[in-house]
Amino acid sequence: MPDRPEIRLGEYESARLGLEQLTPRDVDRLHALQARGCLTLYPERTGWRFKADATVGVLGLDRIRLVIEPKFAIPGTQLMSWLAYALGAPIPSTARRWTTSPDGYADLVAAALLEQCEKLVREGLRRDYVRRQNLEPVLRGRLDVAAQATRRYGQLDQLHVRTFDRETDIWDNRVLATALKVALALTTSSELARALHGIAGALPHPATPDVALRALDRTRYTRLNARYRPAHTWARLLLRGGGVTDLLTDRGTAAGGLLLAMPALWEAVVRRLATETVAPHGGHAVPSSGRTGITVRGDVGNTSTFRPDVLLSCPGRDTAQRTLLPVDAKYKRYDRHGVSAADIHQLLTYSAGYTPGDAPSAVIIHPQPGGHAHRTLDVGSPRGRLGSIYVLGIDTHALPEQATEWIRSALLQ
């Protein structure tokens, strides 16, 4: 397990690093993360200034470990609950305080994977038919005549056979073994490391992370392997360095780091919240691209588009015709300051493009620790009303499932 000095800070906070604390390899790696918008690193006269953006997690460098704690919107007590909600995974028993382990987020995700792997081992790992080509003393399976003639020259003391047996050495299990190996490199808890090592012994040999990720991307879930979905979800999170498909735009970092982009997490949360809010009333989410997209043509360069984070299709009150409602996730403290002019312009474009002309409207959903809140922005002009923007603040101290009912009641009002 790594034994390096630890530097802890919160998202949007900064820390000074000495010249001796960063190797040239570390500087290159941090600059690569800076290009992805995860952090900022700039030189000072006597060292470096490291500033975390809207990113939390752990980053293991050559000489130090950087731990970035959630401070802005989602408290450490609830981060795993909101993350599990965004991923559609069951809330792990590790959904506890960030500070209960020295490594915080990395240990919690590793423990969530461990919990799912232990459950699969107790229930019995899935087996499937695997084709093998072996050298056996007796005939078993099908004789490989060509190999027997060219390699054994007619001798029958050893037989080249092809077998097709049910084994646990399949990709559903191998990707979990690979993720457990990555988790072992991240955790600093000796107890957790022993448990990870123990459960890894019940799984087949791991593959490389790149090969395992490609296998996960090819995985299709049926009734035979549906119970593997939660374990694969946490495995994918570890193998991508903190990101999952449709959650992060980047691919994370190499082994040794586990970073989570909080704006992307909040967008995933809002997509599920909005969809579950309108589902009981016959509503559902629809794509905001293609024929339903807002496009800009004729400018220099490629065609640009306006895409809300969620576009809801809701039944009309008085007619059979359905109406559209654009919803945008904003990872901003709109409980402390007003909505920016850029966001107002963006939401007015959505309302003009999707909602009825007599009642243009759009919704902003932002995190608000400590309680729910909502307000309505009425945008007018000398020629009349331009639209309404509903600003909803979601209490991130509560469980995410409790927010859907509040959103539903707020929108009905």
N, C-alpha and C positions, 0 to 999 in steps of 0.2 A: 504494500500500500504506500502511496506517496507520503512523504514527510517533508513538506515545504512550508515556509512561513505563509500565513494566510492574511489577506487584506480584505476586509469586508466594507461594503458601502451599499447605499440604496440606489434605486434607479433615479436617474437625473442628478446623482451626486458625483463628486469628483474626488480624486485622491492623487497625491504626489508620489511618484515612483523614482527611486534613485537610478543613476546610470548603471550601477552594478546589479540591479534587480532584473533587468531585461537583457536577454541575449539578442544578437542580430536576428535569430530565427523567431524569437518572440515578437520583435518589432515588425517583421514582415507579416506575421500572422495577425497581429492587432491591426495593421494597416489594411489587410484584406477584409477583416471584420468591419473596419471603419467604412470601407467602400460599400458594404452592404447596409450601412445605416444602423449598425448595432451599438457602436461606441465611437468615441473621439479620442485620439491620441496626438498630442502635439509636444514638441520639445520645449524645454525651458533651459535656463542658464546652467542649472545644476542637476538636471534630470529630465523627467517626463511628467506631463500632466495627463492623467487618465480620467475621462468623463464617461459615465454610463448614460446611455440614452434610455428609451423605453424597452429595455432588455433586462431580464433577470436570469439567474442561474449561476453556474460555476464554470470557470475556465482555468484549466491546469496548464501553467506555463513551465518553462524549464526550471526556474528558480523560485517562483511564488505561485500561490493559488489565489485567484480573484473570485470572490463570492459577492454577487450582486443580489441584494434582497428586494422583495417587492415593498415599495413604500408609497407609491403614488395613489393607486386606486383599489386594488384587490389586496387585502391584508394577507400576511403569511398564514394566518389561521384558516383561510378559506381558499387559497390558491389551488390546492389539489382538487377541491370540490368543483370549482369553476372549470378547471382544466378537464376533469373527467366528464363534466357536462358538455363541454365543447366537443370532446372526442366521441361522445356517445358511449362511453365506457362506464361500468359500475364504479361508484365511489369507493376507493380502496380504504382499508383500515388505516392506511398511512396518512389519511387526510387530517393531519394534526399540525401543530405549530411548526412554522419554518425553523424556529430556533431550537427545536428539540434535538437536532443533530448538528454537528459542526459543519457539515457540508450542505445542510438545508435541502434545496430542491433536488440535487443529484441523488442523495440518499433516499428521498421520498419516492422518486420515480423508480429507482432500483428496487425499493421495497414493494412498490405496487406490482412490478413485474414478477418479483419473487412470489408474492401472494397468488397470482394467477397461475404461475408454473407449478406451485405446490398443489393447487386445486386440480390441475390437469393430471399430475402424477398420481394423486389419490384416486381419481376417477378411472385412471388407466390411459396411457398415451395412445393416440391413434396409430393404427398400423395400416399399411397398405402394401400391395404387391410390388416388390423390387426385383428387377432382373439382375442376376449375378452370373459371372463366368468364373468358375472355380476349378481347381485341380483336386479331385477326390479319389480315395482308394476304392470306392465302390460306385456303381452307377446310381446316380441320383438326379432326377430331372431328365434333361435331354442330352444325349451325347453329341459333342461338337466334333463331327467326323473329320472336318478339314484340319482343325487344330490337333486332333489325335494323330492324324497321318503325317503332318508336317513337323510336329514338335516331339512326338513320342516314337515315331518311326515304327509303328505297329506294336510297341510294348503296351501291355495291359495292366501293369502294376499301379499306374496312376492314370486316371481318366479325366479328360477335359470335358466338363459338363456345363450346361446352362440351366440354372435354377430360377424359379419365379416364386419367391416366398413372401409371406406377409411379415414385415419388419417395421420397427419404429424409426429406422433411418430414412425418413422422408422429410421434405422441405418444411412441412408444418412444424416439425420438431427441431430441425436444424437451425432455423432462423431464431428460435428461442435460445438455443445453445449459444449462438453467436452474440445475441443481445446480453445474455448473462456474462459472457466474457468481457464485453464492453463495460457492463455495470461494475464488474470486479475492479477494473482499472480506475473507475471514478470514485468509488466509495472510500471513506476514511474510517468507517466503523468496523472494528474487528469482528464484532458479533454478526453484523450484516454480511460481511465478507465470507465468514464461515458458512452461513446459511446459503449464500449464492453458490459457493463452491460445492456444497453438499448436493443441492438440487441439480447442478450442472452435471453431476455424475450419473444422474438418471436419464440424461438426454444423449443423443448421438453426438458425434464429433462436430464442432462448429465449422462454419464456412467463413470466408472473409466478409467484412461488412458490406462491401460493394455487391458481392454475389448474393448475400442474404437480402439486401434491399431490392435487387432485381427480382428475386423470388417472391418477396412480399408484394411487389407491384403486379406480379402475374397471378397472385392468389385469388381465387374465386370461392366464395363461401356457399356451401350447400348444407344440407342437414347432417352430413357426415363430419364436417369440420367447423360448424357454426360456433361451437363452444370455444374454439381457439381465437375468436375475434378479439375479445378483451386483451388477452396475452399478446397477440400480434400488435395491437394498438400501442401498448407500452413498449414493446420491442422496437417498433418503428420509430417511436419518439427517441429512444436511446441511440439507435443506429444512425439517425439523421442529426444527432447532436442537439436535439431539442425541437426539431421541426417535424411535422407530419404533413402528408399530402393534404392540400387545401387549407392548411393552417398557417404555414410559414411560406413566404415567397422565396426565401433562400434555403440552402441545403444544410445550414448549420455549420459546424466545425469538425475537425478531425477528432479521433478518439482522444479523450482527455478533457473535452469540453461539453457542456450541456446548457445551452442558452435558449431562452424562450422569448420571442418577440411579443410583447404584451399587446400592441395594437392589433396584430393578427389574431391573437387569442380572443380579444374583445369582439372582433368582427365575427369570428366563429360562434361565440356565445350569442351575439345578437341575431345571427341567422337562425339559430335554433329557437331562441326565445320568441322571435316574431312569428315563425312558422307554427309553433305550438300554441301561440296566442289565438290565431285565427282559425285553427283546425276545427275546434268544436262548433264553429259557426259556418262551416263549409268553405272556408278559405284555404288557400295553399300558396306556396311560393312558385313563381314562374321565372324563366330565364330573362335576364336584362340585356341580352345580346342578340345578334341576328336581327330578325324581323321586329323584335320588341326593343331594340337598342336605340339610343339617341346618338346620331352620328353627325360629324362636322366634315363637310367636303369642300374642296376648292381652295384650301389653304396650301402653303408650301409644305412639302413633305407628305407623310402618309395620312390617311383618314383617321381622325381622332374620335373617341367615343366618350359618352357620359354613362356610367354604370353605377346605380345605387347598390349598396351591399345586399339588400333584400328588396325584391319587388313582389308584393303580395297581391293576389287576385281574390277579391272579396265579393260575395253576392250583394246585389243592389237591394235597397230597402223597398222600393215601390215597383221595380221592374225586374224582369228576368235577366237583364243585361248586367254583367259583372263589371266591377270597377277595380282599378289598379291603385295601389298605395305604395309609394317608394319609402323605404326605411334606410337610414344611414347610421352606421356605428361610428361614434367619435370618442376616441380615447383621450379626452380632455376634461379639465376641471370646469365644466360649464355650470357647476353649482357655486363657483367662486367668482366667475367673471362672465361677461356677456358673450353671446355667440359671435364669432368673427364675421366680418363682411364677406370673406371668401366662402365660408360655409353657407351663409345666407344666399349668396349668388348661386352656389351649387344646388342647394335644396329648391330654390325657385325654378331652376332649370328642370329639375326632376318633376316638380309639381306641374309645370307647364306642359311637359312632354307626356305625362302619364295620367293625370287626374282630370276630372271633368272641368270644362271652362268656367262653369258657374260656381265651382267650389274647389279651386286649386289648393292642394295641401300636401305636406310631406312630414316625415317624422325623423327626429334625431334621438338616438338613445345613447346616453353616456353613463359612465360609472359614477356613483355618488356614495362614498362610504358613510354609513350612519343613518340612512333613511331614504325612502322614496320621495320624489318631488316631480312636479310637472308644471310647465307654464306654456302659454301660447303666444307666439310672435305673429302679430298681424302686420303684414307688409302692404303699404298703400302707396299711391302715386297721385299726381294731380288728375289723372284720368280714371282713378278708381282703385279698387282693391286688387293687389297682385297675387295674394295667396296667404295661407296660414302655415306656420311651421310649429309643430308640436315638439317641445323639448322635454324628454322624459329622462329623469335621473334614477338609476337602479341601485338599490342598496346592496353593495357587495359584501357587507358583513353578514347578510342572510344567505340561505341556500338558494341556488339559482332557480330551483323549481318553484319557490315561493314568488318569484317575480312575474311569472306568466299571468297569474290572476290579477295582479296589480296593473300590469300593462293593459290587459283586456278592459278593466274597469275605467282606466284613464282614457283610453281611446273611445270607449262608449260615451263618456262624458263629453 
